Structures are given as structure tokens and as C-alpha cells.
Amino acid sequence: MCLEKFCGKYCEMHKSPVNCLLHLIAGILIAYSLWVHNVKLILLAVLIVIVGHLIQIANKKGKKKKR
């Protein structure tokens, strides 16, 4: 039950194609930065994830105002 709720929220959060693309880029960047041992790239990937979440939050608020 708890896993279904988590998966539902996770899928809902990543419905935005921009957010999904940013998370994919960040995941690849984190894997690469761990491989080359570069902390700056890890921080950049975290920043990309944060921007993706901010875009998703902005999209949710925009949709609520239209209704």
C-alpha cells in the first residue's frame, strides 16, 4: 500500500517532460562525475534536479489557477 502511494506520487511528479529530461540528464551527470571523481559535476547535477523540481512546482501552481 505504501509503495503504491509512493510510486503514484513519483509518477505524478515526473509527468512533465522537461522535469523528466532534467532528471535523466542529472542522473547521467552524477554517474559520470562519480566515475571521474569530480565534485563540481555532482553539485551541478543536484542543481539541475532542483531546477527540475521548481519547474514542476511552477507548473502545478499554474494549472490550479486556470481551473
Backbone as a ProteinNet text record, in pm:
[ID]
protein_1_A
[PRIMARY]
MCLEKFCGKYCEMHKSPVNCLLHLIAGILIAYSLWVHNVKLILLAVLIVIVGHLIQIANKKGKKKKR
[TERTIARY]
82.9	0	87.5	187.1	273.9	357	401.1	479.3	395	269.8	181.1	159.8	145.3	126.3	251.5	369.5	495.5	512.6	486.1	501.2	404.8	284.5	187.1	232.4	283.6	333.2	456.8	543.5	665.7	632.5	538.5	498.3	428.6	348.2	279.8	380.2	486.5	586.5	667.4	682.8	766.2	684.4	561	479.6	529	583.6	633.2	754.1	750.2	863.1	992.9	983.2	1103.3	1165.8	1083.3	1132.6	1194.4	1130.4	1181.5	1316	1326.2	1450.3	1562.7	1532.3	1633.9	1681.7	1590.2	1629.9	1716	1683.8	1763.2	1904.5	1914.6	2045.5	2124.3	2057.5	2124.7	2173.9	2095.3	2137	2261.1	2262.7	2379.9	2500.7	2478.6	2587	2643.1	2556.6	2604.1	2687.4	2640.7	2717.2	2854.1	2858.5	2986.1	3076.9	3019.8	3102.4	3158.9	3084.5	3138.4	3252	3240.8	3342.2	3473.8	3463.3	3584.2	3621.7	3546.6	3572.6	3572.9	3465.4	3454.7	3335.2	3365	3260.7	3178.5	3241.3	3169.5	3058.2	3081.8	2977.1	2862	2892.6	2786.4	2698.6	2762	2685.1	2601.3	2656.1	2580	2458.8	2475.9	2364.7	2256.7	2297.4	2199.7	2124.2	2194.2	2129.5	2028.5	2063.4	1971.5	1845.5	1859.9	1743.1	1654.9	1716.1	1639	1563.1	1627.1	1559	1441.7	1460.4	1351.2	1233	1259.5	1150.1	1082.4	1159.2	1098.7	1009.1	1050.6	967	837.1	846.7	726.3	632.6	687.6	604.3	537.1	610.6	553.4	441.5	458.6	353.7	228.8	245.5	129.8	51.6	122.1	55.1	-15.1	44.5	-17.3	-145.8	-148.7	-267.3	-380.9	-347.4	-451.4	-517.8	-443.8	-501.3	-598.1	-573	-657.4	-794.7	-805.6	-931.2	-1030.5
-119	0	125.7	129.1	245.5	261.3	148.4	153	204.7	165	212.6	364	412.2	555.6	632.4	579.4	642.5	644.2	530.1	521	615.2	626.7	718.2	862.6	902.3	1039.5	1062.6	962.3	974.4	990.7	910.4	920.5	1052.4	1099	1227.3	1341.9	1333	1439	1445.4	1332.6	1328.1	1321.3	1369.6	1372.8	1480.4	1587	1695.5	1646.2	1660.9	1612.9	1687.1	1815.2	1892.6	1841	1818.9	1768	1630	1545.7	1410.3	1416	1502.2	1516.4	1569	1667.4	1721.2	1616.1	1532.8	1426.1	1321.1	1291.8	1196.4	1250.3	1376.6	1439.9	1440.6	1473.4	1477.2	1339	1236.6	1100.2	1058.8	1089	1057.9	1137.6	1264.4	1350.7	1302.4	1256.3	1203.1	1076.5	988.3	865.9	900.3	993.5	1033.5	1101.2	1189.8	1262.7	1169.9	1066.2	967.8	888.3	865.7	789.6	867.4	1000.1	1082.3	1151.4	1126.9	1183.9	1336.4	1394.5	1539.5	1586.6	1654.5	1700.4	1813.7	1897	2009.7	1961	1852.1	1797.6	1739.5	1681.7	1630.4	1745.5	1855.2	1971.8	2029.6	2029.4	2075.4	1985.8	1854.9	1761.6	1784.5	1809.2	1838.1	1966.6	2065.9	2190.9	2167.5	2082.3	2050.1	1982.9	1892.6	1827.2	1928.8	2021.1	2124.7	2211.8	2249	2329	2250.9	2122	2038.6	2036	2025.3	2024.7	2161.4	2268.7	2402	2422.7	2369.5	2377.9	2301.5	2183.3	2103.1	2174.1	2234.3	2307.7	2427	2497	2611.3	2566.3	2451.4	2400.2	2362	2304	2267.4	2390.6	2495.2	2616.6	2686.2	2681.7	2742.9	2672.4	2540.7	2464.1	2488.2	2506.5	2531.3	2665.3	2765.6	2898.8	2900.6	2819.7	2818	2758	2669.6	2599.8	2687.4
0	0	0	87.4	97.2	-30.6	-87.6	-210.4	-326.3	-332.4	-438.3	-427.8	-306.6	-285.7	-328.2	-290.9	-327.6	-478.9	-543.5	-689.1	-760.9	-708.4	-767.7	-759.3	-643.8	-628.4	-715	-722.6	-801.8	-950.6	-998.8	-1139.2	-1167.2	-1072.9	-1089	-1096.2	-1016.6	-1012.8	-1141.7	-1208.7	-1327.6	-1456.9	-1453.6	-1575.2	-1671.7	-1618.3	-1702	-1782	-1914.5	-1994.6	-1964	-1932.1	-1900.4	-1771	-1669.7	-1542.3	-1559.8	-1635.8	-1659.1	-1732.5	-1832.7	-1907.8	-1819.1	-1734.4	-1644.7	-1545.3	-1496	-1404	-1475.4	-1599	-1675.7	-1697.8	-1736.2	-1755.8	-1625	-1515.7	-1385.8	-1344.9	-1370.4	-1337.2	-1414.5	-1543	-1625.6	-1577.5	-1544.9	-1497.3	-1363.8	-1275.3	-1146.9	-1169.1	-1255	-1282.4	-1340.6	-1434.5	-1494.6	-1392.9	-1311.2	-1214.8	-1106.8	-1070.1	-976.5	-1039.7	-1169.4	-1240.6	-1248.8	-1274.6	-1288.3	-1157.9	-1052	-918.7	-921.1	-975.5	-985.7	-902.4	-793.3	-701.4	-763	-844	-905.5	-997.3	-1068.1	-1154.3	-1073.4	-957.5	-870.9	-822.8	-783.4	-739.3	-854	-974.3	-1090.5	-1114.6	-1100.1	-1118.3	-1013.3	-889.4	-783.9	-816.5	-867.4	-907.5	-1020.1	-1114.1	-1224.7	-1170.9	-1073.9	-1013.9	-942.6	-870.4	-800.1	-898.8	-1008.8	-1111.1	-1170.1	-1192.7	-1244.1	-1149.9	-1020.2	-922.7	-915.6	-928.5	-927.8	-1049.9	-1163.5	-1283.5	-1262.3	-1201.9	-1175.6	-1079.9	-975.6	-878.8	-946.6	-1031.5	-1102.7	-1195.9	-1260.1	-1348.8	-1270.4	-1151.1	-1068.9	-1026.6	-983.9	-939.2	-1055.2	-1173.5	-1291	-1331.6	-1317.8	-1353.8	-1253.3	-1126.8	-1026.3	-1047.4	-1091.8	-1110.8	-1228.8	-1332	-1450.5	-1423.8	-1329	-1302.7	-1237.8
[MASK]
+++++++++++++++++++++++++++++++++++++++++++++++++++++++++++++++++++

